Amino acid sequence: MAKQSLIKEFWLFIKHEKKWWLVPLIAVLLLVALLMVFAQSSPLAPFIYPLF
């Protein structure tokens, strides 16, 4: 429940303060984090690690 309120609060902050440039930044950070998580359990890990 706390996570939902944090996301809602962040969205309201973006809307109220007109900080729309934060949306692509957060999206890229989430994609990189997901890539790193899935790369750890993947047989492709040795090929993905040199990208970082």
CYANA upper distance limits for C-alpha pairs under 8 A (distance plus 0.5 A):
  1 MET  CA      5 SER  CA      7.00
  2 ALA  CA      6 LEU  CA      6.66
  3 LYS  CA      7 ILE  CA      6.77
  4 GLN  CA      8 LYS  CA      6.61
  5 SER  CA      9 GLU  CA      6.40
  6 LEU  CA     10 PHE  CA      6.57
  7 ILE  CA     11 TRP  CA      6.65
  8 LYS  CA     12 LEU  CA      6.69
  9 GLU  CA     13 PHE  CA      6.65
 10 PHE  CA     14 ILE  CA      6.81
 11 TRP  CA     15 LYS  CA      6.75
 12 LEU  CA     16 HIS  CA      6.41
 13 PHE  CA     17 GLU  CA      6.31
 13 PHE  CA     18 LYS  CA      8.44
 13 PHE  CA     19 LYS  CA      8.34
 14 ILE  CA     18 LYS  CA      6.05
 14 ILE  CA     19 LYS  CA      5.44
 14 ILE  CA     20 TRP  CA      6.67
 14 ILE  CA     22 LEU  CA      8.08
 15 LYS  CA     19 LYS  CA      7.53
 15 LYS  CA     20 TRP  CA      8.05
 19 LYS  CA     23 VAL  CA      8.50
 21 TRP  CA     25 LEU  CA      7.46
 22 LEU  CA     26 ILE  CA      6.59
 23 VAL  CA     27 ALA  CA      6.67
 24 PRO  CA     28 VAL  CA      6.61
 25 LEU  CA     29 LEU  CA      6.79
 26 ILE  CA     30 LEU  CA      6.63
 27 ALA  CA     31 LEU  CA      6.71
 28 VAL  CA     32 VAL  CA      6.71
 29 LEU  CA     33 ALA  CA      6.66
 30 LEU  CA     34 LEU  CA      6.61
 31 LEU  CA     35 LEU  CA      6.60
 32 VAL  CA     36 MET  CA      6.73
 33 ALA  CA     37 VAL  CA      6.75
 34 LEU  CA     38 PHE  CA      6.62
 35 LEU  CA     39 ALA  CA      6.34
 36 MET  CA     40 GLN  CA      6.92
 37 VAL  CA     41 SER  CA      7.81
 38 PHE  CA     42 SER  CA      6.73
 39 ALA  CA     43 PRO  CA      8.34
 39 ALA  CA     44 LEU  CA      7.23
 39 ALA  CA     45 ALA  CA      5.42
 39 ALA  CA     48 ILE  CA      7.31
 39 ALA  CA     49 TYR  CA      8.45
 40 GLN  CA     45 ALA  CA      6.47
 41 SER  CA     45 ALA  CA      7.87
 44 LEU  CA     48 ILE  CA      6.89
 45 ALA  CA     49 TYR  CA      6.60
 46 PRO  CA     50 PRO  CA      7.93
 47 PHE  CA     51 LEU  CA      8.40
 48 ILE  CA     52 PHE  CA      8.19
